[in-house]
């Protein structure tokens, strides 16, 4: 039963974007064959209003293509991205800042996730800092001497030693792990 004021859907209407070939057929059927919007819609299996919009867009802009949508202007242009990367990579302190702290220090009025997404798009991620075992030349003979002095130790003496590479402890709270912002190859 048909309700008052409700249109019957066009036969074969699919909700999708019309192809360029369909745009050109709409224009040629309207201009050359002088078909009505309903005839064009049935022939191409698109909504007659869509066919009308395609044709009017062609007359107004000389192209049936959709206009580029402006949308919201981006917060981070190329120059601002470069400024952000320069700030984060300037020293080890800024590499360890949270996304929120970066927003505060850089005076960004945006969500910290936006800063994170920009950095991810540039190839930067929060990563565990690399461990560097830099043994100075002065310390090498001292380490060898320490080991040689304990060569004769028995099992009971070694049990009193706490090995820091086996026990986990934190001075900044439970479960704290430092993260740095860097690229994979840095």
C-alpha positions as CSV (number, residue, x, y, z in Angstrom):
1,X,0.0,0.0,0.0
2,X,1.4,3.4,-1.0
3,X,1.6,6.1,1.6
4,X,0.8,9.6,0.8
5,X,3.9,11.7,0.0
6,X,6.3,8.8,-0.2
7,X,7.9,8.1,-3.5
8,X,8.5,4.7,-4.9
9,X,12.2,4.0,-5.1
10,X,13.6,4.0,-8.6
11,X,14.0,0.6,-10.2
12,X,17.5,-0.8,-9.7
13,X,18.8,2.1,-7.6
14,X,22.1,1.3,-6.0
15,X,23.8,3.6,-3.5
16,X,27.1,4.1,-5.1
17,X,29.1,6.8,-6.9
18,X,28.4,7.0,-10.6
19,X,31.3,6.2,-12.9
20,X,32.8,8.6,-15.4
21,X,31.2,6.6,-18.3
22,X,27.8,7.1,-16.6
23,X,28.4,10.8,-16.3
24,X,29.1,11.1,-19.9
25,X,26.0,9.0,-20.9
26,X,23.8,11.2,-18.7
27,X,25.1,14.3,-20.4
28,X,24.8,12.9,-23.9
29,X,21.3,11.4,-23.3
30,X,20.1,14.7,-22.0
31,X,21.7,17.0,-24.6
32,X,21.5,14.8,-27.7
33,X,18.5,12.5,-27.2
34,X,16.5,15.0,-25.0
35,X,15.5,12.2,-22.6
36,X,13.8,13.0,-19.3
37,X,15.5,12.4,-16.0
38,X,13.2,9.5,-15.4
39,X,14.1,7.8,-18.7
40,X,17.8,8.4,-18.0
41,X,17.5,7.0,-14.5
42,X,15.8,3.8,-15.8
43,X,18.3,3.3,-18.6
44,X,21.4,3.8,-16.4
45,X,19.8,2.3,-13.3
46,X,20.5,5.4,-11.2
47,X,18.2,7.8,-9.3
48,X,16.8,10.5,-11.6
49,X,17.8,13.2,-9.1
50,X,21.4,11.9,-9.4
51,X,21.3,12.2,-13.2
52,X,19.9,15.7,-12.8
53,X,22.7,16.7,-10.4
54,X,25.4,15.3,-12.7
55,X,24.0,17.3,-15.6
56,X,23.7,20.5,-13.7
57,X,27.2,20.1,-12.2
58,X,28.5,19.7,-15.8
59,X,26.7,22.9,-16.9
60,X,27.9,24.9,-13.9
61,X,31.6,23.8,-13.7
62,X,32.2,22.5,-17.2
63,X,33.0,19.1,-15.8
64,X,30.8,16.3,-14.4
65,X,33.5,15.5,-11.8
66,X,32.8,16.0,-8.1
67,X,34.3,19.2,-6.7
68,X,37.1,18.8,-4.3
69,X,35.7,19.0,-0.8
70,X,37.5,21.5,1.4
71,X,36.7,20.1,4.8
72,X,38.4,21.2,7.9
73,X,41.8,22.8,7.3
74,X,44.7,20.7,8.5
75,X,46.4,21.8,11.8
76,X,49.8,20.5,10.7
77,X,51.1,21.8,7.3
78,X,54.6,20.9,6.1
79,X,56.3,23.7,8.0
80,X,54.5,22.9,11.3
81,X,55.4,19.2,10.9
82,X,59.1,20.1,10.4
83,X,58.9,22.3,13.5
84,X,57.4,19.4,15.5
85,X,60.0,16.9,14.4
86,X,62.8,19.4,15.2
87,X,61.4,20.0,18.7
88,X,61.1,16.3,19.5
89,X,64.5,15.2,18.1
90,X,66.5,18.1,19.6
91,X,67.5,16.2,22.7
92,X,66.8,13.1,24.8
93,X,64.4,14.9,27.2
94,X,62.0,15.9,24.5
95,X,62.1,12.4,23.0
96,X,60.8,11.0,26.3
97,X,57.9,13.4,26.7
98,X,54.3,12.2,26.6
99,X,52.0,13.3,23.7
100,X,50.2,15.5,26.2
101,X,53.4,17.2,27.4
102,X,54.4,17.8,23.8
103,X,51.0,19.5,23.2
104,X,51.5,21.7,26.2
105,X,55.1,22.7,25.4
106,X,54.4,23.4,21.8
107,X,51.2,25.3,22.6
108,X,49.0,23.1,20.4
109,X,45.3,23.4,21.0
110,X,44.6,19.9,19.7
111,X,44.1,16.4,21.0
112,X,47.4,14.5,21.8
113,X,46.2,11.8,19.5
114,X,46.5,14.3,16.6
115,X,50.1,14.9,17.4
116,X,50.7,11.1,17.7
117,X,49.0,10.5,14.3
118,X,51.2,13.2,12.7
119,X,54.3,11.6,14.1
120,X,53.3,8.2,13.0
121,X,52.6,9.5,9.5
122,X,56.2,10.8,9.5
123,X,57.6,7.4,10.6
124,X,58.1,8.1,14.3
125,X,56.7,5.9,17.0
126,X,57.0,5.4,20.8
127,X,59.6,2.7,21.2
128,X,61.6,1.2,24.0
129,X,65.0,3.0,24.2
130,X,67.9,1.1,23.0
131,X,70.3,-0.1,25.6
132,X,73.9,1.1,25.1
133,X,76.7,-0.7,26.9
134,X,79.4,1.9,26.5
135,X,82.5,0.7,28.4
136,X,85.1,3.3,28.6
137,X,88.7,2.4,28.0
138,X,89.5,3.4,31.6
139,X,86.9,0.9,33.0
140,X,87.9,-2.2,31.0
141,X,91.0,-3.0,33.2
142,X,88.9,-2.3,36.4
143,X,86.2,-4.8,35.3
144,X,88.8,-7.5,34.4
145,X,90.4,-6.9,37.8
146,X,87.0,-7.2,39.6
147,X,86.3,-10.5,37.9
148,X,89.7,-11.9,38.6
149,X,89.4,-11.0,42.3
150,X,86.2,-13.1,42.5
151,X,87.4,-16.2,40.5
152,X,87.8,-18.2,43.8
153,X,84.3,-17.4,45.2
154,X,82.1,-20.3,46.1
155,X,78.4,-20.8,45.5
156,X,77.3,-19.3,48.9
157,X,79.3,-16.1,48.2
158,X,77.7,-15.6,44.8
159,X,74.2,-16.1,46.3
160,X,74.6,-12.8,48.2
161,X,75.1,-10.9,45.0
162,X,72.0,-9.2,43.4
163,X,72.3,-9.2,39.7
164,X,70.6,-6.2,38.2
165,X,70.0,-7.8,34.9
166,X,67.9,-10.5,36.6
167,X,65.9,-8.5,39.1
168,X,63.5,-5.8,38.0
169,X,63.1,-2.6,40.0
170,X,61.8,0.8,39.3
171,X,62.4,4.2,40.8
172,X,59.4,5.7,39.1
173,X,56.6,3.4,40.2
174,X,55.5,-0.1,39.5
175,X,55.6,-1.2,35.9
176,X,57.2,2.0,34.5
177,X,59.0,1.6,31.3
178,X,60.6,4.6,29.6
179,X,59.6,5.2,26.0
180,X,61.3,7.4,23.4
181,X,60.0,8.8,20.2
182,X,62.2,7.6,17.3
183,X,62.2,6.0,14.0
184,X,62.8,2.2,13.7
185,X,66.3,2.7,12.3
186,X,67.5,5.2,14.9
